[in-house]
C-alpha cells in the first residue's frame, strides 16, 4: 500500500499563520518618488524591503516603528502620502 500525503497538517499550519498575524489599526501609505539607481546598495535593499517594485508606486504598510525606521533611512527616495488610523 502506498501512503497518501497528509493534507491536514499543511492546512493546520497555514491556518495557524493566518490567525497569528495581527492587523494593525493604523496604516501608512508610502510612495516611491526617486530612483535608487545611483544610491548605495543598503538604500536599494531598504526600498525593496518596504515592498516597492516600481517608481511612483503607492503601497500601504502598518504604521510600526520598524517601517518608520526604514522610511527614515531613505527619506530622499520615499515619501509618506497619508497616515490612517489611530
NUGU-536088 format. One record per residue: x, y, z of N, C-alpha, C, O in turn. Coordinates in nm, 3 decimals, padded with zeros to 5 digits. Each point is the difference from the previous one (the first is absolute). Example, Ala and Ser with C-alpha at 12.3 -4.5 7.8 and 13.67 -1.06 7.14 Angstrom:
REM residues 2
n.xx;n.yy;n.zz;ca.xx;ca.yy;ca.zz;c.xx;c.yy;c.zz;o.xx;o.yy;o.zz
01.319;-00.569;00.780;-00.089;00.119;00.000;00.090;00.120;00.000;00.104;-00.002;00.066 $
-00.139;00.107;-00.138;00.082;00.119;00.006;-00.077;00.109;00.073;00.051;00.111;00.017 $
END
This chain:
REM residues 86
n.xx;n.yy;n.zz;ca.xx;ca.yy;ca.zz;c.xx;c.yy;c.zz;o.xx;o.yy;o.zz
00.083;-00.119;00.000;-00.083;00.119;00.000;00.087;00.125;00.000;00.102;00.007;00.069 $
-00.143;00.090;-00.148;00.073;00.126;-00.005;-00.062;00.098;00.099;-00.122;00.006;00.017 $
00.208;00.069;00.047;-00.050;00.099;00.094;-00.044;00.125;-00.074;00.064;00.043;-00.096 $
-00.170;00.014;00.142;-00.047;00.126;-00.059;00.052;00.116;00.085;00.011;-00.014;00.122 $
00.020;00.126;-00.183;00.050;00.113;00.079;-00.107;00.053;00.095;-00.118;00.003;-00.033 $
00.163;00.040;00.148;-00.091;00.052;00.101;-00.026;00.147;-00.028;00.083;00.086;00.028 $
-00.199;-00.057;-00.082;-00.035;00.139;-00.036;-00.048;00.080;00.120;00.006;00.123;-00.002 $
-00.053;-00.189;00.104;-00.052;00.074;00.114;00.110;00.073;00.075;-00.023;00.108;00.055 $
00.142;-00.165;-00.053;00.111;00.065;00.070;00.034;00.132;-00.068;00.021;00.100;00.069 $
-00.015;-00.098;-00.200;00.032;00.122;-00.072;-00.109;00.105;00.018;00.030;00.118;00.014 $
-00.155;-00.161;-00.015;-00.108;00.097;00.014;-00.002;00.059;00.141;-00.035;00.117;00.017 $
00.071;-00.198;00.083;00.006;00.053;00.136;00.110;00.104;00.015;-00.018;00.100;00.069 $
00.131;-00.123;-00.135;00.109;00.096;00.007;-00.039;00.132;-00.065;00.027;00.107;00.055 $
-00.090;-00.114;-00.170;-00.038;00.124;-00.068;-00.109;00.072;00.078;-00.004;00.123;00.002 $
-00.086;-00.199;00.062;-00.104;00.062;00.080;00.061;00.068;00.123;-00.046;00.106;00.042 $
00.150;-00.167;00.014;00.065;00.060;00.116;00.070;00.129;-00.038;-00.002;00.096;00.078 $
00.062;-00.091;-00.195;00.066;00.122;-00.043;-00.100;00.112;-00.022;00.028;00.115;00.032 $
-00.144;-00.148;-00.084;-00.102;00.102;-00.026;-00.055;00.058;00.129;-00.028;00.120;00.007 $
00.013;-00.204;00.094;-00.058;00.049;00.124;00.100;00.076;00.085;-00.039;00.086;00.079 $
00.168;-00.115;-00.093;00.099;00.066;00.084;00.035;00.140;-00.050;00.048;00.082;00.078 $
-00.071;-00.054;-00.206;00.035;00.133;-00.050;-00.107;00.100;00.042;-00.118;-00.014;-00.032 $
00.162;00.115;00.104;-00.091;00.105;00.045;00.003;00.114;-00.100;00.106;00.037;-00.050 $
-00.220;00.019;00.020;-00.005;00.114;-00.088;-00.005;00.125;00.087;-00.088;00.016;00.084 $
00.183;00.071;-00.106;00.008;00.121;00.077;-00.113;00.095;-00.039;-00.039;00.007;-00.117 $
-00.012;00.066;00.214;-00.109;00.092;-00.028;00.050;00.119;-00.081;-00.073;00.053;-00.084 $
00.197;-00.010;00.107;00.051;00.115;-00.072;00.090;-00.045;-00.114;00.082;-00.090;00.015 $
-00.100;00.155;-00.128;00.081;-00.031;-00.117;00.063;00.128;-00.054;-00.039;00.110;00.038 $
00.134;-00.128;-00.125;00.070;00.112;-00.060;00.015;-00.029;-00.149;00.033;-00.112;-00.038 $
-00.058;00.212;-00.045;00.018;-00.015;-00.144;00.130;00.065;-00.040;00.028;00.114;00.037 $
00.053;-00.188;-00.112;00.132;00.046;-00.041;00.007;00.005;-00.152;-00.063;-00.080;-00.069 $
00.139;00.176;00.017;00.019;00.012;-00.143;00.148;00.006;-00.031;00.074;00.074;00.064 $
-00.031;-00.153;-00.161;00.138;00.000;-00.047;00.013;00.110;-00.103;-00.058;-00.010;-00.108 $
00.133;00.117;00.140;00.001;00.120;-00.084;00.129;00.022;-00.078;00.001;00.078;-00.095 $
00.107;-00.146;00.133;00.126;00.023;-00.069;00.073;-00.132;-00.022;-00.001;-00.088;00.086 $
00.064;00.075;-00.200;00.067;-00.124;-00.037;00.116;-00.030;00.095;00.063;00.090;00.056 $
-00.037;-00.219;-00.038;00.107;-00.045;00.087;00.123;-00.043;-00.079;00.085;-00.072;00.052 $
-00.074;00.114;-00.177;00.109;-00.045;-00.086;00.137;00.041;00.055;00.088;-00.085;00.013 $
-00.069;00.210;00.018;00.131;00.048;00.043;00.012;00.010;00.152;00.072;00.085;00.052 $
-00.142;-00.172;00.019;00.003;00.002;00.145;00.077;-00.122;00.052;00.019;-00.096;-00.075 $
00.026;00.099;00.199;00.070;-00.116;00.056;-00.088;-00.125;00.003;-00.123;00.010;00.002 $
00.185;-00.124;-00.002;-00.072;-00.128;-00.001;-00.094;-00.012;00.119;-00.108;-00.057;-00.012 $
00.147;00.111;00.127;-00.085;-00.008;00.119;-00.132;00.074;-00.022;-00.104;-00.045;00.047 $
00.107;00.158;-00.118;-00.122;00.075;-00.028;-00.091;-00.080;-00.094;-00.122;00.001;00.016 $
00.181;-00.068;-00.112;-00.078;-00.084;-00.092;-00.067;-00.114;00.075;-00.115;-00.035;-00.030 $
00.185;-00.023;00.127;-00.056;-00.108;00.079;-00.117;00.049;00.086;-00.098;-00.072;00.018 $
00.109;00.194;00.034;-00.108;00.055;00.082;-00.124;00.022;-00.085;-00.111;-00.032;00.042 $
00.129;00.087;-00.162;-00.113;00.024;-00.090;-00.066;-00.133;-00.037;-00.123;-00.009;00.000 $
00.201;-00.091;-00.030;-00.054;-00.131;-00.032;-00.067;-00.064;00.121;-00.103;-00.066;-00.012 $
00.163;00.087;00.129;-00.056;-00.054;00.123;-00.134;00.060;00.036;-00.083;-00.065;00.063 $
00.062;00.189;-00.101;-00.130;00.064;00.022;-00.106;-00.059;-00.092;-00.120;00.010;00.029 $
00.162;-00.072;-00.138;-00.096;-00.064;-00.089;-00.021;00.071;-00.131;-00.092;-00.035;-00.075 $
00.173;00.134;00.045;-00.016;00.073;-00.126;00.055;-00.083;-00.116;00.102;-00.067;00.013 $
-00.172;00.073;-00.126;00.047;-00.068;-00.120;00.021;00.096;-00.116;00.074;-00.033;-00.093 $
-00.137;00.150;00.095;00.019;00.096;-00.108;-00.017;00.143;00.051;-00.063;00.024;00.104 $
00.120;00.067;-00.177;-00.001;00.141;00.036;-00.143;00.056;-00.002;-00.083;-00.045;-00.080 $
00.055;00.140;00.165;-00.131;00.065;00.016;-00.108;-00.096;00.049;-00.119;00.029;-00.013 $
00.159;-00.140;00.068;-00.094;-00.096;00.056;-00.040;00.045;00.140;00.083;00.048;00.076 $
-00.210;-00.065;-00.042;-00.049;00.031;00.134;-00.038;-00.131;00.066;-00.076;-00.079;-00.055 $
00.131;00.056;00.174;-00.028;-00.122;00.075;-00.051;00.037;00.138;00.021;00.111;00.048 $
-00.089;-00.205;00.016;-00.052;00.021;00.134;00.067;-00.099;00.094;00.000;-00.121;-00.025 $
00.056;00.171;00.133;00.069;-00.082;00.098;-00.052;00.035;00.140;-00.052;00.110;00.020 $
00.067;-00.201;00.075;-00.038;00.032;00.138;00.091;00.108;00.056;00.120;00.004;-00.030 $
-00.176;00.083;00.108;00.077;00.111;00.058;00.071;-00.050;00.126;-00.051;00.015;00.111 $
00.168;-00.075;-00.131;00.078;-00.055;00.110;00.135;00.071;00.006;00.042;00.062;-00.098 $
00.027;-00.071;00.211;00.133;00.060;00.009;00.099;-00.057;-00.102;00.089;00.072;-00.046 $
-00.104;-00.198;00.010;00.090;-00.062;-00.098;-00.017;00.064;-00.137;00.098;00.032;-00.066 $
-00.222;-00.013;00.024;-00.027;00.062;-00.130;00.043;00.146;00.004;00.059;00.049;-00.097 $
-00.087;00.020;00.206;00.042;00.141;00.013;00.152;00.012;-00.008;00.052;00.094;-00.060 $
00.018;-00.189;00.121;00.146;00.002;-00.005;00.053;-00.022;-00.140;00.099;00.062;-00.040 $
-00.164;-00.151;-00.035;00.042;-00.024;-00.138;-00.022;00.125;-00.085;00.084;00.034;-00.084 $
-00.196;00.033;00.105;-00.028;00.123;-00.075;00.100;00.109;00.039;00.040;00.079;-00.084 $
-00.001;-00.076;00.210;00.096;00.101;00.045;00.138;-00.021;-00.062;00.077;00.096;-00.013 $
-00.045;-00.219;-00.026;00.129;-00.027;-00.064;00.007;00.051;-00.144;00.108;00.031;-00.050 $
-00.224;-00.022;-00.016;-00.001;00.042;-00.141;-00.105;00.111;-00.024;-00.086;-00.015;-00.086 $
00.093;00.126;00.162;-00.102;00.104;-00.017;00.009;00.072;-00.135;-00.096;00.062;-00.044 $
00.212;-00.072;-00.022;00.018;00.064;-00.130;-00.058;-00.085;-00.113;-00.013;00.048;-00.113 $
-00.023;-00.175;00.141;-00.055;-00.089;-00.101;-00.149;-00.029;00.020;-00.072;-00.027;-00.096 $
00.027;00.034;00.220;-00.137;-00.038;00.035;-00.067;00.114;00.074;00.064;00.069;00.080 $
-00.193;-00.049;-00.105;-00.073;00.100;00.077;-00.127;-00.061;00.057;-00.055;-00.096;-00.055 $
00.010;00.153;00.166;-00.122;-00.045;00.065;-00.115;00.075;-00.064;-00.003;00.123;00.003 $
-00.092;-00.197;-00.060;-00.114;00.062;-00.067;-00.111;00.028;00.099;-00.055;00.110;00.005 $
00.021;-00.213;00.076;-00.111;00.017;00.092;00.017;-00.092;00.119;00.051;-00.111;-00.012 $
-00.096;00.158;00.128;-00.002;-00.079;00.121;-00.145;-00.023;00.039;-00.078;00.096;00.008 $
00.041;-00.222;00.015;-00.137;-00.032;00.036;-00.005;-00.072;00.133;00.099;-00.059;00.044 $
-00.214;00.064;00.020;-00.019;-00.073;00.125;00.049;00.080;00.119;00.045;00.114;-00.011 $
-00.056;-00.180;00.127;00.042;00.067;00.121;00.096;-00.081;00.080;00.045;00.043;00.106 $
END
